[in-house]
């Protein structure tokens, strides 16, 4: 059985909620923008900014070795409100890197970043220094240094010594091996490197380090030495540079990739988690007064074991704040807080993963809705500053598992969930009057049990189409096509002629409404054999499968890609899949592929794909994180000042039977035209021919005589642009 890789098993769908237009657009490649929170990651860096009461987080990687994707963006976490803010993109800064170090220069209120690697293998080590001021509007600056040169390295440790106004670095690795050298970068005047010369330092990588202000020393714990993990505690005395072994062979299990912070209240080092060939979940305190370890046992459920996470000590609240890490199956973006005093209780501040769950776009409420493994329902507004909120629908929910599909039914304002484990049942999530689960019991022959299939909504025939998947109870992949007729609640198999696609799971399936066909791209077959073929199935008349060549430049094989149809440019767009984050378009007229080059912060590997046709925004997700690809609003391409701007258009009632009213307001006299289109873009009515209108409110009545039930689109065109929206006709 092939289950979807974590963070890559959302159902693939294209939601038709907007206007069909062939107008010009600013940029066919689009621009990516990350929405908070940062995606799950390991090897991220963090510092505490006490002046602005926040945690600064930089970089990290997806942890999906050997195909880890690096991050180079900068985030801040407001510790008073637990709100994430996207500060800076990767471009123009330190860039994508792993296993660097970052310290807070309290004298100048800035962050200093040193070294790291550009590759998960440790190759491509770096030796540069970057600074980021904590003031508003600041950007990363490459710092010019004298002295040295310091050997480039990764997986080292660093602290800031405020009494000496310097950054201390130690150890780490290069492609040639593990290091044991110790350096200082003095920061007064021209930043200058110089090396300390103690000879008794251990060679370590993957250790932790904290600054002990009471005795002026750097405390180093754990790490990897000569291929084995350690649990030694070393002190590097800063005033008389020398190394001293404080404790060895006792206390916590040997580990690397853990976190450590200094607690000034306890005058102790707090250590959590790490890697002992598996992620650890324990917490220990090393008291400097006693030179001894004590394990902290939480009275409540502690975080799951993790490694390569990051943490700071919030001195205003005397709490440890922990972010991210690797959980043995996926990178997380959880935030946990530990009170090391009293009963050492943990608090989970943010933690819904959103990993591997089906989702759909709710166009009426402008939100993304997802259903997780625990049968919980979550929603998130598409506004950048929003966050995931758990919903509590009435009714009995479907059993939480994986491999579902989830599509939006615009006629009934509901979402339909199908398939998955343990059996292929059908559920409706009613949305009109608060969320409510209702199990649907369609008549007809029920499709066989399946997971990791694809599903799309066919608005012309008011049905859900299901393709492929794999049977979790056997080794059989599927290439069958089924329809669930919503009006009659009836299953029927679509028996297409021609040579069908190879049975597969994780295909990207998209409805092309211009040519009234279903497009199927890529997927997996057997045990993780990926495909990159392209197929077409016409939906009118007698369906016949046909393979499309796709041109000479093709996307690489993949599964769990996401796809949508961009009606404005008559193209299918495909993103990601199989640890990829590339973007491709298929020209609808020529059926040829071309790679796209979007700007902005490119997402981590992802298969979550939800498209808002009205705004031309594509939402890509990884775990609980969201990126939006802005493709630009429609414009007429010509501005005529005789055509006046209008207010936002409203349609009421909507959905409707018989007649509805379309209302808008002009701020001055000018021309306007209102037309109605079906899902293929064909104009079916003109409620308002091009007419000169006075300033003020206007109300246009429209009767849907002769039109069948389904989704239609209005288009109000003026010289300032085009407003468009969805209209649902009921008969």
N, C-alpha and C positions, 0 to 999 in steps of 0.2 A: 504493500500500500504506500502510495506517495502522498504524504500530507504536505501542505504548503509550508515553506520555510517561514519561520517567525518573522513578523513585520511584513509579510508578503502574501497574505491569504485573503485580502479583501475581495469581495465579488467585483467583477468588472462590469461597468454600466455606463451608458451615455444618457443623460437626463435631458429631455427636450423641454426647455422652459423659457425659451427666448425667441428672438426674432430672426427670420431668415433674410439675409441681405447679401448682395454682391458688391456692397460699397467698399471703398478703400479703407485700409487699416494702417495704423502707424508702423507696426512691426510684426511681420509674420512669425518671427522667431520668439518674440515675447521676452519678458523679464521675470525672473524668479524673485520672490520675496519670502523669507521665512517668517512664520507667525509663532509667537510664544506658545508653549515652552520650547526650549532647545530639545532636539531629539535625543533619544537614549544614546549614551556614549560611555566609553571607558578612556582612561588616560587623559581626561580633561585636567586643566589647571585651575586653581582658585586662590583668591586672596580675600581678606576681610578689609573693607574700606570703612573705617570707623567714622570718618567725617560725614559720609553720606549714608551711613547705616545700610550697607548693602554688601553682597557677595559678588565679586567679579569672577566670571568663568570664561575661559578661553579654550578653544580647540578640542582635541581628543580624536577618537576614531570610533567606527561602528563596531569594532570587535569581531567582525565576521571574517576571520583569517581563513585562507590566505588572501581573501578579497576585501580586506578592510578598506573602508573609505575614510579619508581624513577630513577633519573639520578645521576651519580657520577663522570662524566668526567669533565675536566677542559679545557676551551677554552680561546683564546685571540682574541680581535678585534682590528686590526690596525686602528687607528683613522685618519691616513693620507690617507690610501687607501681603507678603509672600507673592509678589507680582513680578513676573519676568519682563525684562525690557531688552530688545535687540539693539545693541549699541553700534557695532561696526561689522562690516562684511569682511570676507577673507582678502579681497583685493586691496592692495595698498598697504597691507600689514605683514605680520610674520608669515602668513600663508598657512597651508596645510602642513601640520607636523604632529608628531607623537612624542611622548616621553621627554618633554622639555621641563624646565622649572620656571616658576614665577614667584616673585616675592613682592611685598609691599614696602616701598621706600617712604617711611612715615615722615622723614625730614622734608621731602619735596612733594608729598602726596601724589605719588605716581606708582605705577606697576613696572617692574623690570622682568623681562623674559629672556632666558638664555638657552641656547642649544636645542637639542632634540634631533629627531630623525624624520626624514621624508618618506620612509618605508617601514612597514611593520616588521621586516626582517632585521632592522637595525642598520641597514645600508643607508647611505646618503646622510650621515650624521652632520650636524650643523654646529657652528661655534659663534654665531652672531648674538648681539644683545639688542633688544628692543625696549622702548619705554612708552608708556601710555599715561598721560596726565589724567587725574581724576576730575578735572574741571569740565564744564559743559563744552560740547563741540570739539573735544580733543580727538586726535587720531594717533595711531601708532607711528613712532619715529624710530628709524634705525640709529642706534647710538654709536658714535665714533669713539673708539677706545685706543689707548696707548698701551705699551708694555706687551708682555706675552711673547709669542702668540699662545693662546690656550688651545690645546688639542680639541677638535670638535668631538662631541659626545652626545649620547642619549641615555635615558634611564638613570641619571645621576640625581643628586640632591643639592638643595641650595637653601640658605637662610639670609635674612637681612640682619645685620648687627648695627643697631642704632647708636650704640656707644662709640663704635669705631667708624660709623657712617660708611659702611661697605657691604658688599654682597660676597658671601662665602659659597664656593661650590666645591663639591667633592665627588670622586668616584664616577661611576657610570660605565658605559661601554663604547667601544669603537668597533668597526668591522674586524680589527685585529685582536680584540680581547677586552677583558675587564680592567678598569683603571683603579689606582689607589692614590692619585695625586689630589692635593688640596690647594685651591687658589683663592685669592681675594681680588675683588674689583673695588678699589677706593673710588668714591664718588665726588669728593670735594675737588673742584677745578676740573681738569680733564680726567675723565674716568680712566684709570690705569690698572692693568693686570699685573700681579706679581704672585710668585709661587711660594708657598710654605715648604719647608724642607724636612719635616719629620719623616723618619724611615720606618716607623712601626705601624703605619696605617694599613688596615686590611683592604684587599681589593674587593669591592662590592658594587653591585648594580641592583636596582629595584628595591632599595632600602627606603626608609623614611628619615626625615631630619626635622628637629624643632630647635628653637633658640631658647636657652635657659638664661633669663636676664639676671637671676639672682647670683649666679656664679660665673657669668660671662663665658658660656661654652655652647658648642653645638652638640646636641645629643642625636646619635644615629642608631637606629634599631633595624634588625632583620636584614633582608636582602639575600642576594645570591652570591656565593663565594665558591670558586672552583667547581662550578656545576651543581652545588648543593645549597639548599636554603638554610638560613641561619636564624637564631633567636638571640644573638648577642646584643648587648647595649654598650655602645662606645661613646666616649666624650672627647671632643676636640676643644682644648682650652685655648681661648682666643687671645688672652693677654700674654701667655707664655706658650706659643704654639707647640702643642704636643698632643698625642693621642693616648687615651687610657681606656682599657677594658674595664667597665664597671661591673657587669654581670654577664656571664656566659653559660649557656646550657641549661638554664632553669627558667621557669615562668611560662609564657605563651609558647605554643607550638611554633616551630621554625616556619618562616613565611616570607613572601615578597608581595609586592603590589598592594600593600595595606595602606591605611591612613594613620597619621599621628598629628596631634595638636598639643599645644601647651596650655594647661589650665592654671592661670595665676592664682585662683582661689585655693586650689589644692596644692599648688606648687608641684605639679605632677604632669607627666606625659600620658595622654590617653591614646590608646591604639585600638583600632577596630578593623576586623575583617582581614582580607588578604588571600593569597594563593598558597595552598599547601599541597598542590596537585589537584585540589578542588577548592571552591570558594568557601571561606570561613565566615562565621557569623558572630564570633566571640568579641568581647570588649574587655580590655585590660587597662589598669592604671599603674604607672611606675612612679612611686613616690620618691622624690629626690632626698627628702630628709632621712628616709630609711634605706634608700638604695635597694628597694624591694618591690616585687610585683604583687598586685592584688587583682583578682578577676571581678569585674562588675557584672552582677546577675540582675537582669531586668525583671521587674514584677509582672510585666506584660509581654506581649509577643514582640520579640526584637525583629529587626530587618532580616530578610533572607540573606544567606551567605553571598558575599560579593568580593570582587577583587578589582584593582585598578580604578577605584573610586577616588573622590576628592573631598576634603573637609576643611572647615575653618572653625575658629572659636569666636563666638559673638560675645565680646567683652561687655556690651551694654546689658545683655540678658544672662550672661554666664551660662551659655548653652553651646554645644557643638552642633554645627549644621553640616550635613553630609549630602552629597549629590552624586548621582550616576553610578557607574561601575558595571561590571559584567556579572550576570547572575547564573552562569553555567549554561544558559540556553539563549540569552539575548542580552544586549546592552540596555540599561534602564535609564530613565530620567527622573527617578524617584527623588524626593527630598525628605530626609529624616532629621529629626532634632533629638539630641540626647541631653538630658539633665544629669551631669555626672555627680551631682550632689544629692543628698537625701537618698531616695530609693533607686536612683539610676534608671529612670523610666525613659523609654523611647516614645516619640510621637511622630506619626507619619503625616507630613504636611501635604505632600502631593505624591500620588502614586498610581493613578490608573494608567496602565501601560497601553491599552488600545492595540496590543500586538495580536496580529492574526485574527482579527474579528471582521465580520462583514459590515458594510456601511452603505448609506445612501444619502443623497442630497435632497433636503426638503426645501423646495423653491418658494413655498408660501411663507415659511417662517425664516427663510434664509439661514439655514443651519445644516450641519452635518450630524447625522444620527448613526450610532454604532451599537452593536450588540456583542457582548463579550462572552468568554468561556463560562462565566459563572451565571449566565442568564440575566445579566444586568444590562440596562439600556442607558446609553450616554448621549449627550447632545452638546454641540459646540456651535455658537454663532460664528458666522464668517467674518465678523469684525476682528481686526488684528489683536486687540487687547483682551479678547474673550478667553475663556478657559472651559474645560470640560465640566459638565454638570450632570450628575446622575438623575435620570428620570425614573418615576415610579408608576408605570402603567398599571391599570386595572387588568383583571383576568389572569389566567395561568400562562406564564411565559413558555416558550419553547425550551427544551433541554439545552443547556449551554454546552457547546462543543465547537468543532471547526468544520470548515469546508462548505458552509452555506453560500447561497446567493441572496442578495437583498436588492430589490428594485422598487422604484417609486411608481405608483399608479396615479397619474394626475387627474383622471376622471373622477375617482372616488376619494381622493385625498387620503391615500393610505400607502403603506409599504408592504410588499409581499416577500416573505422569506421562505426559501425552499431548500430542501436537501440537507446534507450534512449527516452527522452521526446522531443517533444510532440508526434511524430510518428516515426515508425521504418523505417527510410530512410537509404540509403547506400551512403557513401562518400569515395572518393579516395583522398589521399594526395600524389600527385606526387612529387618525390624527385630528379629525375635525373638532372634536369636543373633548380634548385631552387624550392622552395616549391610552390605548386599550388593546390588549392581545385577544385575538379570536382565532381559533383553529379552523381552517377551511377544510372541508371534506368534499373535494371535487368528485364528480362522477367520471365514468370512463376507466380505461386501463391506466393504472398508476405507473409512472416511469420507475425503472429499477432504482434501488438505493445508490446514491452517488455523492461524492464530495469533489470539491475543486473543479466544478463545472462552471459554465458561464451562463448568464441570463441577461436578456434585454427586453425592454418594453416596445411593442409594436403599436403605435398610436392609431394607425390607419385601421387596423383590425381589432384594436382593443384587446390585446392578448400579451402574455408573457411567452417568450421563446427561450428554450433551454437547450444548450448544446454540450455534449461530451461529458467529461469528468472521469472519475475512476470509481470502481466498486470497492469500498473499504473492506468488504467481507471476502474478497477474492483478489486475484491478480489481474482482473480484466479492466482495461481502459475502455472508454466508450466514445463513439462518434455519432450517436443517434441525436435526432432533433425532435423536440416535443413542444406542443403549444398548450397553454392553459388559457382557455377562453374565459375572460372575466365576466362577460354578460351571462353566460350559462353555467359558469363554474364547472367546466368540463375539460378533462385531459384528452388530448388526441396526439398520436404520433404522426409526424410529418415524414412521409416516405418519399424522399427525393431520389431521382434517377441520376445517372452519371456515376463516375468514380468518386467516392466520398473521401474526405481527409482521413489520414491515419488516425486511429483512436488516440485520444489525448486528454490530458488534464492541464489546467492552468492556462488555457488559451485566452487571448484577448479578443472578445467578440463585440462588434460594434454594428449598429444599424445605420446604413446609408440611406437616408430618406429621399435624397434626390433621385436615386436610381431604384429605390424600393427593393433593397437587397440587404442581406446579412453578410458581413465580412468577418472572417475568422483568421486570426494571425497567431502563428507560433504555438507555444505550449510544450508540454513534456509528454514523453511516451515511454512505457517500460519503467525502468529504474533510473530516473534522472538523465534520460537522453533528451536533449533540448532540440527544438525545431525552429525554423524561421520561414516556413512556407506560408502562403497566403491563398485563401479560398473565398469564393463568392457563392451565395445561394440566393437567387431571385425569390421574392416573396409573392409575386403575382403569378397567376396561371399555374402551370405544373412546374414545381421547383426542380432545378437541375444543378448539381454541384459542378463547379468549374474551378480549376486552379489558375491563379493569376501569376504571371512571371515576376512582376514587381520591378523590372528594369535590371540594370547592371550593377548598381550599388545597393546592397541589401543590409538590413539590420542583422546583427549576429544572432545565432540561435539563443532562445530564452524561454522561460515559463513565467507566469504570473506578471506579465506586463499589464499595464493599464492602457486603455484606449478610449477615445471619444471622437465624435464626428463634428468638425468645425464647419457648419453650414455656410458661414460667411465667406470662407475661402474654398469651399467645396473640397475638403480634404479630410482624411482620417489621420489623427495624430496618436502616436504611441510613445509611451514613456516607460523606462526602467524594465524591471524584471530580472530575475537571476543575478542579483548583485550588480546590477547596472544602473546608471542614472543618465543615460543618453536619451535624446528626444528625436523622433523621426516623423515625417509626414508622408502620406500616400496621396498623390494627386488623384482626385476622384475621376477626372476626365481621362487620364492616361494610364492609371493604375501603376504608377512608378514611384519608387521610394526615393526620398532625399533626406539627408541628415539636417537637423536644425541646430542653430548655435544661439541659444537664449543667453541673455545677460543675467546679472545678479548672482545670488548665492544658490548654486546648484544643489538640489536635495541629495540626501543620502539615498542609497538604493531603496527603491520603493515600488510597490505595485498598487497602492491605494490610488484610485483615480475617480474623481467626481467632477463633472463639468457643468458650469453654470452658463448656458448659452446666452442668456440675457445680458450678463455682464462680460461675457467672454473671459471668464476666469476658470482655470483648471486647478483643482485642489489636489495636491499629492501628499500622502501621509506616510509617516514611518512611526509606528507606535502611536503615542498620543500627540505627536508633533505634526504640524501642517506647514507645507509650502504652498504658495499660490503663484501660478504662472499667469501674469497679466498679458493678455493678447491685444488689449486696446479696444476702446469702444468704437462702434460704427460711426462713420461720418459720411456726409453726402459728397465730400470732396470739393464742393463749391459753396461759398458763402454768399448769400444774396441778402443784403440788409433790408430788402422789402419783405422778407419772410421773418416773422417775429418769433422770439423765444417763447416757450410755453412752460407751464408748470407740469408737475408729474401727472401722468394720465391715470385715472382710476376707472375701473369697470365694475359695475354693480347692477344686478347680482352676477356672481361669477363663482361657480358654474351656474348655468341658467337654462331654462327651457323657453323657447319661443322668442323672447325679446330681452334685451339688456340695454343699459345706458352707459355711454362712454363720455367721461367728463374731463375737461382740461381748462386751463385759463391762459390767456395771452396778456403780456404786459403792455403791448401796444398793437396797433392795427397792422395786419400783415396777412400773407397767404399761408394756407395749410391744406394738407391732403391726408385723409384717413382711409387706409385700405385693410382688408382682411385676407390672410393667406392660410393655406393648409400646410401640412408638415413637409411637403415637397417643395414649398416655395411658390406654388401656383396661386395667383390672386383669384379669390373666389367671390369677393364683394368689395364695393367701394362706398361705404356709408357717407363719406364726405369727399366729393370730387375737389380738385384744386380750386379753392375759393378764397376770396378776400374776406377776412373776418375782422370785426371790431375788437378793440381791447376789452378784456374782461373775461368772465367765465362763459363756457360753452358746453352744451349737452347734446350729444348725438345719440339718437335712438337707432338701434339696429336689430332687425329680425333675421333669424337664421333659417329662413324658409328654404327648403330643399337640401339642406346640409345634414349629413348624418352626425351621430354622436361622435365626439372625439375632441382632440386638441387642435386649436387654431391659434393664429397669432395676429394681433393688430399692429399696424405700423402708422404712426403719425409723423409725417415729414414736414419740417419747416426749414428755413434757411440756417438756423443755428444747429441743426442736426436732426437725428431721428430718435424718437422714443418708440419702444416696442414692448410687447408683453404677451402673456398667454391668456387665451380665452377657452373655456371648456363648455362645449355644447352638449346638452342632454336632450334626448328625445324620448 
